Amino acid sequence: MLQLLTLLFESLARADPRMVPDQNNRVFCTSLLVPLPKRGSSDVRPIAIPNCFMKRTENILCRKVQSAAVAFLNPTVNEPASSSSPPSSAAPKKSADQKITTGKYNKVTQHSFGLPSGASKAVLRVKSVMELNPSWVSVSIDMKNAFNSVDLDFMFKVWADEIARAPPRSPASDLRCLLPYLNYRYKSEQRLKMLFDGAFYKGQHRSEDEIDVRRGTLQGASLSPLLFNIALASALRVLEERSEDGIFAFQDLVSTSFADDIVIPGDSSTVIRAIEAIVAPLTSAGLNIKYVKVLPHSTDAEKMYSSAFAESVLSKHQGTEAKFELRPPLDTLDYEAQAKAGLSFVGVPVGTDRFVATEVEESVCEAECVEQKERAGERKS
């Protein structure tokens, strides 16, 4: 029985035409949309439950490409020795997940796939950057319905350009094994079958109690976060551009993401230029910025940001309809006020206070201990 199941899952992962179901097979291509009540609200949150064979196949594929995906989404960059600015100005000497030297660091990171305790590590990275750079500002970018809006053509173009053509033995080349399954899965007629009153659902492409999926990643599918992250990484690649002499176009800036939750700390003028630069790539990916929340690390940083923003095209709402919200400077607030007035990243208030950072560090340690115990249990079984 185990051998037959192994053969089935391997055939699904390879999209073997001798074994996989027809692309229009309603059993395999339909996910159930189950309502879960929202806490403190009469509304519901629809949760998709896909076919169990497809879910299990994607779990296997996720495990197979985990390390390659982490390396691809978190590239290590080298700071050029000839840079005119101080070597560590664009990167903290110490981050939440590693020690960064003057030579190598992660300029753009994505913590939502394959990283244990990724959310807590992302928060600690943001906090450490804030503490080390009081003259900077941090911006939190909120996109509108990101997972359901990402453009499928853009997503597969990224796979064709960056993964299918990647050089051998690179992290991107190790992701090629996903292509047969993804081509099969996304060319199928995907449907969501609602198990609740259709009046709750406000989307389009609906026929009675079923919804045709025409945009976005598949709900409930284990590979969907990776697909979205790769499309987002391509759109944010502009932040890593360099001049001919190797200097970053956006020197004093780093970016930390957890799925579509993005925080970009940096020098005021650099951050504004970066937002101007990422609007077009995000739009090409089908993603639209809804809000930009700005948190100055100090009073001086607030003055520099306000002056730079007034001179930018963003202040005239050119190129984006995003709403900009300026928060009080961190140095004017105690830690309790920071938690209320500062930024919230993956549900955690971020600021420079050590008290909150210690709580997050404890949660990281606790989560890692739980994970180690689970792995030990799996080895014993």
Buried (B, 14 or more C-beta within 10 A) or exposed (E): EEEEEEEBBEBBBBBBEEEBBEBEEEEBBBBBBBBEEEEEEEEBEBEBBBBEBBBBBBEBBBEBBBEBBBBBBBBEBEBBEEBEEEBBBBBBEEBBBBEBEBEEBBBBBBBBBBBEBBBBBBBBBBBBBBBBBBEBBBBBBBBBBBBEBBBBEBBBBBBEEBBBEBEEEBBBBBBBBBBBBBEBBBEBEBBBBBEBEEEEBEBEEBEEBBBEBEBBBBBBBBBBBBBBBBBBBBBBBBBBEEEEEEBBBBBBBBBBBBBBBBBBBBBBBBBBBBBBBBBEBBBBBBBBBBEBBBBBBBBBBBEBBBEBBEEBEBEEEEEBEBEBEBBBBBBEBEBEBBBEBBBBBBEBBBBBBEEBBEEBBEBBEEBBEEEEEEEEEEEEE
